[in-house]
Amino acid sequence: MKYYSTNGNAPIADLHKAVVKGLAEDRGLYMPEKIKQLPKDFFDNIDKMSFQEIAYTVADAFFGEDVEADALKKIVYDTLSFDCPVVKVKDNIYTLELFHGPTLAFKDVGARFMARLLQYFIRQENGKGQVNVLVATSGDTGSAVANGFLGVEGIHVYVLYPKGKVSPIQECQFTTLGKNITAIEVDGVFDDCQALVKNAFMDAELNQHMKLTSANSINVARFLPQAFYYFNAYARMKALGKADNLVMCVPSGNFGNICAALFGHEMGLPIARFIAANNANDIFYNYLQTGRYEPKPSKQTLANAMDVGDPSNFARIYDLYGKSHERISSLIGGATYGDEQIRQTMRQCYEETDYVLDPHGACGYQALVDGLKPGEVGVFCETAHPAKFKEKVDDILGIDVDIPARLRAFMQGQKQSVPMTKDFADFKQYLMNQ
Ligand SMILES: *Cc1c(COP(=O)(O)O)cnc(C)c1O
């Protein structure tokens, strides 16, 4: 499969290059040249297939030309060592629980897949030196990537995160690991971290000094595998006889997750329509209303993993639908919720259904409550376990959320981080000395 850049000014790349480079030379995002349709009998029988079988079929459509079948199967099965179940919350509203992985958030799927695929390519190159993964995080990306890559030979990971702006539980998941993981604590906001990473990739001198790659959701090996669980959601809803008029609602920040769902739709996945649920960062919501995409500085909210003021993957969605506002707005709806509404939603859902939402999932749930039409069935993603935001959730609901054992283990480690300004010159100097 060949990959082109959304900016249209970079050479076509193969999968290997797209994964190692992350971002194209013209700062565009890589897009697969074609999207394979999956056959009708796959969808007819999908409800009888396991998650891993479904995922392998989807992975084969994207990566089968470039990765040997046995290796790809192993990558998929190793990645999905946990389930992504669909759970009923109330009549016609279900949740796709994406928090059963090692760091309790959906990013585990993409991060684990990318680490394994990158290792596959590095092994093919054999001994051409270390690959350095740079990742900017607003919270959950850092933990998922750091854990996905932990101990993987030939790869060093630098996690850049905004000082004081991620929860203590999130922070310990990437600052306590050691080994091939370095946490960099940036005196700024998430967008500053993202800018440092983007600038690093564009800096010729730095790229001569070290081999850099990105593990942000812009990387095709991270965002595409997220399509797997939407097929699984469809399969499980089909088994319940509830898949005929399905609305998929995705709490969105950088728009990688919903973008993968849309790729699934292009492969033939029968989802009737999508909703991108946002917190107070309403850039996409405004685009849907006005047809104008106007990035803004990110606002800090309760759902902090979605605090993004210039969602990178908008470029992919725009490209996928031929830049047509009409096509985009007829398939995807929007919603935007402030912190007070998020709190109220969490309380109301808990009172009515006993289901404990995290602040991100709350946006998704509320968007379905507000937006479902008669005859539709909605599935929203629970993108993180509520225990990842324990202080907030306990405070809002007046309960004591159980911390799963795998999360508790991180909290006992020793924090190690490198302080950094948001000035690119400082970051570059630090990397040049590595
Ligand atoms: C990353 C994240 C999101 C946003 O996902 P995008 O792919 O960036 O849109 C939502 N919820 C949680 C918990 C996250 O970690």
Ligand as a Chemical Component Dictionary entry (heavy atoms), coordinates in Angstrom:
data_LIG
# 
_chem_comp.id                   LIG 
_chem_comp.type                 NON-POLYMER 
_chem_comp.pdbx_formal_charge   0 
_chem_comp.three_letter_code    LIG 
# 
loop_
_chem_comp_atom.comp_id 
_chem_comp_atom.atom_id 
_chem_comp_atom.alt_atom_id 
_chem_comp_atom.type_symbol 
_chem_comp_atom.charge 
_chem_comp_atom.model_Cartn_x 
_chem_comp_atom.model_Cartn_y 
_chem_comp_atom.model_Cartn_z 
_chem_comp_atom.pdbx_ordinal 
LIG C1 C1 C 0 -7.030  10.648 23.680 1  
LIG C2 C2 C 0 -8.314  10.584 24.371 2  
LIG C3 C3 C 0 -9.485  11.058 23.781 3  
LIG C4 C4 C 0 -9.471  11.739 22.431 4  
LIG O1 O1 O 0 -9.133  10.870 21.384 5  
LIG P1 P1 P 0 -8.656  11.458 19.966 6  
LIG O2 O2 O 0 -8.292  10.278 19.153 7  
LIG O3 O3 O 0 -7.490  12.342 20.253 8  
LIG O4 O4 O 0 -9.803  12.223 19.426 9  
LIG C5 C5 C 0 -10.682 10.902 24.442 10 
LIG N1 N1 N 0 -10.724 10.334 25.668 11 
LIG C6 C6 C 0 -9.618  9.886  26.285 12 
LIG C7 C7 C 0 -9.744  9.289  27.643 13 
LIG C8 C8 C 0 -8.386  9.979  25.659 14 
LIG O5 O5 O 0 -7.311  9.527  26.273 15 
# 
loop_
_chem_comp_bond.comp_id 
_chem_comp_bond.atom_id_1 
_chem_comp_bond.atom_id_2 
_chem_comp_bond.value_order 
_chem_comp_bond.pdbx_ordinal 
LIG C1 C2 SING 1  
LIG C2 C3 SING 2  
LIG C2 C8 DOUB 3  
LIG C3 C4 SING 4  
LIG C3 C5 DOUB 5  
LIG C4 O1 SING 6  
LIG O1 P1 SING 7  
LIG P1 O2 DOUB 8  
LIG P1 O3 SING 9  
LIG P1 O4 SING 10 
LIG C5 N1 SING 11 
LIG N1 C6 DOUB 12 
LIG C6 C7 SING 13 
LIG C6 C8 SING 14 
LIG C8 O5 SING 15 
# 
